[in-house]
């Protein structure tokens, strides 16, 4: 399935999950379940942002963006991380207000059951987006998949805590659970921000560099050496360059044919790499 279609599924799925989770809060009056529902609002906003970024990233290169538009997916992933951190702060605020006031919780069994339905849907969406992200190399889809997975984990934590509330009657535990959920959400958001910032800073692509070296070493008898290998990621594309030292007696055409052959062989093995070779004559 194409990235744009997957993003649309995530948007509509997020809206459905929020409606189900909010109904669980209404049934129970639990701030922990409210925090779970609030995160779904962030999920919807993040999914809409992801949809927009995927639409832009699929545009072909133009005069203003000669390397394409795919880096917008990294920007989307960073913004999604910031949204998640903002949601965590809102949850902390709501839990702090509730912590010092005794509030009765009711219909917890039904509310938790409703929450489980929403979480099952979230888990399915996360798995679907993760698989699509692996096939397409989409950073935006990967970020959203991780976001939904963290939502699933935090929801399970909320259920366990609310079961304890039922058994013990400690209603203050409801707010404590919300604080724990907020911490988990903030940690995940910070992780997304850090990961996207590394790619936006053009971090080297270690695995792809190894592939380049392996392809070149198969033809080491046809050149003197190679050096200054550089790589950077642009969305799901990798741009690489290196200097290739060849025998100074080679004609321009022979050197050109050699670099074309190397670039083509690498492209067959790693279609997402665009390699530029600078030829240097060596005596």
Secondary structure, 3 states (H helix, E strand, C coil): CCHHHHHHHHHHHHHHHHHHHHHHHHHHCCHHHHHHHHHHHHHHHHHHHHHHHHHHHCCCCCCCCCCCCCCHHHHHHHHHHHHHHHHHHHHHHHHHHHHCCCCCCCCHHHHHHHHHHHHHHHHHHHHHHHHHHHHHCCHHHHHHHHHHHHHHHHHHHHHHHHHHHHHHCCCHHHHHHHHHHHHHHHHHHHHHHHHHHHHHCCCCCHHHHHHHHHHHHCCHHHCCEEEEEEEEEECCEEEEEEEEEEECCCCHHHHHHHHHHHHHHHHHHCCCEEEEEEEEEEC
